[in-house]
Amino acid sequence: MATLSAIVIINAAIGFAIWGIDRKRATYGLLLPAGIAVATGLLLWVILVAFSVSYTPGISWLAWLLPMIAGMLAAIATVVVLARRRAASDDARYTETLQAR
């Protein structure tokens, strides 16, 4: 249970930090990167526990480390992809609105 709590708290903190670092954070919500990071970390943790990785001597640390890394990478990928698409969509919408007048 301590592993699960640590993964949720650390992945949420990583998601909030990624949101804070991003320059285009105004295009999406505060909870999106944190939610993606937590969901990805928890899903990977469940998979690792189902395959008994957390109970295998010598590699039990993988159940702590991999979900945090996966959550961080998923949050970064979401922010990069979403910020690009959202900025392009907003620019197209602004251009369309200005040309209509």
N, C-alpha and C positions, 0 to 999 in steps of 0.2 A: 504494500500500500504506500510505503514511503517513496518508492520509485514512481508510482503513478502521480502522486502529489508533486514531486519534484519536476516531473516532465511537464505537467500542466502549468505550474508557476513559472518555470524557466522559459518554456515556449511562449507563454503569454508575454513575458518581459521582452523576449527577443522580438516578437511581433510588434510590440509598442515601440521598441527602439528603431526597428526598420521603418515604421511609419514616421517617426520623428526625424530620421535622417533624410528621408525622401523629399526632394524639392517640390515635387508635383503632388504632394499629399492632399491638396485641396480638391482633387478630382475624385477622391473616393473616401470612404468613411474610416474612422479611427479603429474600429474593431475588426475590419477585414483582414489585415495581415496577422493580427493576433489570433483571430479565429481560425484562419487557415493553418497557422503554425501549430496551434493546439490540436486541431482535428487530425492533421497529418501525423503529429507525434503520437497521439493516442492510438491511431489506427496501426501504426508500425509497432507500438508497444504491445498491442493485443496480438498481432501476428507473431512477434518474437516470443511472447509468453506461450502462445498456442504451440509453438515448436520447441518449447522448453529450453530456449536459449538462456533465459535468466536463471535457470537452475543447473546449468552445466558448469562444472568447475573449470576455471581458466578462461572462459569467455562470457561469464555473467556480466561483466562490465559493458558488453555490447548492448544490453537491454537498457542501460542508462544513456549511453552516448549516441547511438544511432537515431533514436527518436528525436533527440534535440537537434542533431545535424539535419535530419530530414525536414523537421519543422522549419528550421531557419532557411534552408534552401527553397522550400515551397513558398514561404512568405516572400522571399526575395524575387522568385520567379513570378509570383502573382503581381507584385508591385511593378516590376519591370514591364510585363506584358500589359497589365491593365492601364498603367500610366500612359504608355504609348498609344494604345487604342482609344483611350478616353480623350486624350489631348487631340488626336486626329479627328475624332468624332465631334468634339466641341468646336474645333476650328471650322470644320465643314458646316456645322449648324450655324455658327456666327456669320460665316460668309453667305450662306443661304438667306439668313435673316436680313443682312445688310443689302444684298442684291434685290430683295423683294421690295425694298422701300424706294 
